[in-house]
């Protein structure tokens, strides 16, 4: 589990136990970098697969 995952779990536990009174947006904020990296990776893989398909169709 990454640092962002650990932070998210810690913040959720603290929120559910009432130790912190942050909004859920702030509690789940550590997930944002992970989600952004996954979206960027998916776009990159999609573009690479399209390029491979185009180059293989020329044969």
OpenMM code with the backbone's topology and positions (N, CA, C; nanometers):
from openmm import Vec3, app, unit

residues = "UNK UNK UNK UNK UNK UNK UNK UNK UNK UNK UNK UNK UNK UNK UNK UNK UNK UNK UNK UNK UNK UNK UNK UNK UNK UNK UNK UNK UNK UNK UNK UNK UNK UNK UNK UNK UNK UNK UNK UNK UNK UNK UNK UNK UNK UNK UNK UNK UNK UNK UNK UNK UNK UNK UNK UNK UNK UNK UNK".split()
positions = [
    Vec3(0.0856, -0.1173, 0.0000),
    Vec3(0.0000, 0.0000, 0.0000),
    Vec3(0.0899, 0.1231, 0.0000),
    Vec3(0.0526, 0.2198, -0.0806),
    Vec3(0.1337, 0.3404, -0.0937),
    Vec3(0.1103, 0.4350, 0.0243),
    Vec3(0.1905, 0.5374, 0.0284),
    Vec3(0.1761, 0.6386, 0.1320),
    Vec3(0.0388, 0.7042, 0.1249),
    Vec3(-0.0082, 0.7293, 0.0021),
    Vec3(-0.1390, 0.7918, -0.0145),
    Vec3(-0.2506, 0.7003, 0.0365),
    Vec3(-0.2367, 0.5710, 0.0144),
    Vec3(-0.3353, 0.4756, 0.0635),
    Vec3(-0.3383, 0.4707, 0.2157),
    Vec3(-0.2208, 0.4711, 0.2750),
    Vec3(-0.2118, 0.4689, 0.4218),
    Vec3(-0.2732, 0.5955, 0.4804),
    Vec3(-0.2407, 0.7106, 0.4207),
    Vec3(-0.2980, 0.8361, 0.4697),
    Vec3(-0.4504, 0.8361, 0.4594),
    Vec3(-0.5015, 0.7838, 0.3500),
    Vec3(-0.6458, 0.7793, 0.3323),
    Vec3(-0.7110, 0.6921, 0.4387),
    Vec3(-0.6539, 0.5754, 0.4627),
    Vec3(-0.7093, 0.4857, 0.5651),
    Vec3(-0.7041, 0.5518, 0.7022),
    Vec3(-0.5935, 0.6138, 0.7351),
    Vec3(-0.5800, 0.6812, 0.8650),
    Vec3(-0.6837, 0.7929, 0.8777),
    Vec3(-0.6975, 0.8758, 0.7735),
    Vec3(-0.7933, 0.9859, 0.7796),
    Vec3(-0.9371, 0.9362, 0.7897),
    Vec3(-0.9706, 0.8291, 0.7179),
    Vec3(-1.1069, 0.7744, 0.7257),
    Vec3(-1.1355, 0.7210, 0.8652),
    Vec3(-1.0397, 0.6499, 0.9237),
    Vec3(-1.0586, 0.5969, 1.0597),
    Vec3(-1.0758, 0.7121, 1.1584),
    Vec3(-0.9921, 0.8161, 1.1457),
    Vec3(-1.0043, 0.9306, 1.2357),
    Vec3(-1.1382, 1.0020, 1.2172),
    Vec3(-1.1838, 1.0104, 1.0944),
    Vec3(-1.3132, 1.0752, 1.0675),
    Vec3(-1.4281, 0.9935, 1.1265),
    Vec3(-1.4250, 0.8623, 1.1053),
    Vec3(-1.5335, 0.7774, 1.1550),
    Vec3(-1.5362, 0.7676, 1.3071),
    Vec3(-1.4208, 0.7807, 1.3712),
    Vec3(-1.4177, 0.7760, 1.5175),
    Vec3(-1.4435, 0.9120, 1.5805),
    Vec3(-1.4545, 1.0155, 1.4977),
    Vec3(-1.4861, 1.1477, 1.5504),
    Vec3(-1.3679, 1.2265, 1.5997),
    Vec3(-1.2470, 1.1797, 1.5748),
    Vec3(-1.1276, 1.2505, 1.6202),
    Vec3(-1.1076, 1.3784, 1.5396),
    Vec3(-1.1365, 1.3723, 1.4104),
    Vec3(-1.1275, 1.4911, 1.3260),
    Vec3(-1.2663, 1.5221, 1.2700),
    Vec3(-1.2906, 1.6488, 1.2450),
    Vec3(-1.4219, 1.6886, 1.1919),
    Vec3(-1.4069, 1.7509, 1.0533),
    Vec3(-1.3096, 1.7033, 0.9784),
    Vec3(-1.2872, 1.7536, 0.8425),
    Vec3(-1.4018, 1.7092, 0.7520),
    Vec3(-1.4148, 1.7781, 0.6400),
    Vec3(-1.5123, 1.7346, 0.5410),
    Vec3(-1.4598, 1.6072, 0.4742),
    Vec3(-1.5515, 1.5320, 0.4126),
    Vec3(-1.5106, 1.4088, 0.3456),
    Vec3(-1.4184, 1.4380, 0.2278),
    Vec3(-1.4327, 1.5547, 0.1688),
    Vec3(-1.3436, 1.5936, 0.0584),
    Vec3(-1.1987, 1.5984, 0.1059),
    Vec3(-1.1758, 1.6578, 0.2206),
    Vec3(-1.0396, 1.6642, 0.2748),
    Vec3(-0.9892, 1.5268, 0.3177),
    Vec3(-1.0786, 1.4453, 0.3710),
    Vec3(-1.0402, 1.3115, 0.4160),
    Vec3(-0.9939, 1.2262, 0.2977),
    Vec3(-1.0644, 1.2380, 0.1844),
    Vec3(-1.0336, 1.1561, 0.0668),
    Vec3(-0.9333, 1.2222, -0.0275),
    Vec3(-0.8845, 1.3399, 0.0053),
    Vec3(-0.7918, 1.4132, -0.0803),
    Vec3(-0.6626, 1.3372, -0.1123),
    Vec3(-0.6078, 1.2558, -0.0211),
    Vec3(-0.4858, 1.1816, -0.0574),
    Vec3(-0.5053, 1.0848, -0.1742),
    Vec3(-0.6291, 1.0508, -0.2081),
    Vec3(-0.6530, 0.9624, -0.3224),
    Vec3(-0.6374, 1.0348, -0.4555),
    Vec3(-0.6428, 1.1667, -0.4545),
    Vec3(-0.6398, 1.2436, -0.5780),
    Vec3(-0.5137, 1.2181, -0.6620),
    Vec3(-0.3927, 1.2205, -0.6055),
    Vec3(-0.2747, 1.1919, -0.6890),
    Vec3(-0.2782, 1.0520, -0.7515),
    Vec3(-0.3295, 0.9569, -0.6787),
    Vec3(-0.3383, 0.8200, -0.7310),
    Vec3(-0.4342, 0.8147, -0.8488),
    Vec3(-0.5494, 0.8786, -0.8347),
    Vec3(-0.6486, 0.8801, -0.9422),
    Vec3(-0.5939, 0.9517, -1.0647),
    Vec3(-0.5262, 1.0637, -1.0447),
    Vec3(-0.4690, 1.1380, -1.1567),
    Vec3(-0.3649, 1.0540, -1.2295),
    Vec3(-0.2792, 0.9854, -1.1562),
    Vec3(-0.1769, 0.9014, -1.2198),
    Vec3(-0.2405, 0.7864, -1.2968),
    Vec3(-0.3478, 0.7295, -1.2460),
    Vec3(-0.4157, 0.6217, -1.3171),
    Vec3(-0.4795, 0.6725, -1.4461),
    Vec3(-0.5382, 0.7902, -1.4419),
    Vec3(-0.5983, 0.8467, -1.5631),
    Vec3(-0.4912, 0.8754, -1.6666),
    Vec3(-0.3789, 0.9331, -1.6251),
    Vec3(-0.2694, 0.9606, -1.7182),
    Vec3(-0.2164, 0.8311, -1.7782),
    Vec3(-0.2026, 0.7286, -1.6969),
    Vec3(-0.1546, 0.5989, -1.7462),
    Vec3(-0.2516, 0.5391, -1.8470),
    Vec3(-0.3805, 0.5486, -1.8196),
    Vec3(-0.4797, 0.4943, -1.9117),
    Vec3(-0.4770, 0.5685, -2.0453),
    Vec3(-0.4614, 0.7000, -2.0420),
    Vec3(-0.4534, 0.7782, -2.1658),
    Vec3(-0.3288, 0.7392, -2.2444),
    Vec3(-0.2166, 0.7252, -2.1765),
    Vec3(-0.0918, 0.6876, -2.2423),
    Vec3(-0.1034, 0.5493, -2.3070),
    Vec3(-0.1589, 0.4547, -2.2352),
    Vec3(-0.1742, 0.3184, -2.2892),
    Vec3(-0.2700, 0.3188, -2.4075),
    Vec3(-0.3761, 0.3954, -2.3992),
    Vec3(-0.4715, 0.4036, -2.5093),
    Vec3(-0.4047, 0.4610, -2.6342),
    Vec3(-0.3286, 0.5681, -2.6163),
    Vec3(-0.2616, 0.6297, -2.7305),
    Vec3(-0.1570, 0.5358, -2.7894),
    Vec3(-0.0831, 0.4663, -2.7058),
    Vec3(0.0183, 0.3732, -2.7543),
    Vec3(-0.0454, 0.2570, -2.8299),
    Vec3(-0.1584, 0.2073, -2.7809),
    Vec3(-0.2240, 0.0955, -2.8501),
    Vec3(-0.2795, 0.1397, -2.9847),
    Vec3(-0.3297, 0.2621, -2.9944),
    Vec3(-0.3771, 0.3134, -3.1227),
    Vec3(-0.2629, 0.3255, -3.2216),
    Vec3(-0.1477, 0.3706, -3.1746),
    Vec3(-0.0310, 0.3857, -3.2622),
    Vec3(0.0173, 0.2495, -3.3107),
    Vec3(0.0162, 0.1508, -3.2224),
    Vec3(0.0587, 0.0153, -3.2602),
    Vec3(-0.0387, -0.0429, -3.3624),
    Vec3(-0.1681, -0.0229, -3.3418),
    Vec3(-0.2674, -0.0746, -3.4358),
    Vec3(-0.2523, -0.0098, -3.5732),
    Vec3(-0.2254, 0.1196, -3.5765),
    Vec3(-0.2072, 0.1899, -3.7036),
    Vec3(-0.0849, 0.1373, -3.7773),
    Vec3(0.0247, 0.1171, -3.7035),
    Vec3(0.1473, 0.0713, -3.7699),
    Vec3(0.1361, -0.0740, -3.8136),
    Vec3(0.0616, -0.1559, -3.7431),
    Vec3(0.0477, -0.2966, -3.7822),
    Vec3(-0.0509, -0.3141, -3.8972),
    Vec3(-0.1435, -0.2181, -3.9160),
    Vec3(-0.2392, -0.2305, -4.0249),
    Vec3(-0.1761, -0.1980, -4.1603),
    Vec3(-0.0603, -0.1331, -4.1614),
    Vec3(0.0084, -0.1004, -4.2871),
    Vec3(0.0713, -0.2237, -4.3504),
    Vec3(0.0943, -0.3272, -4.2721),
    Vec3(0.1591, -0.4476, -4.3241),
    Vec3(0.0572, -0.5246, -4.3996),
] * unit.nanometer
topology = app.Topology()
chain = topology.addChain("A")
for resn in residues:
    res = topology.addResidue(resn, chain)
    for name in ("N", "CA", "C"):
        topology.addAtom(name, app.Element.getBySymbol(name[0]), res)
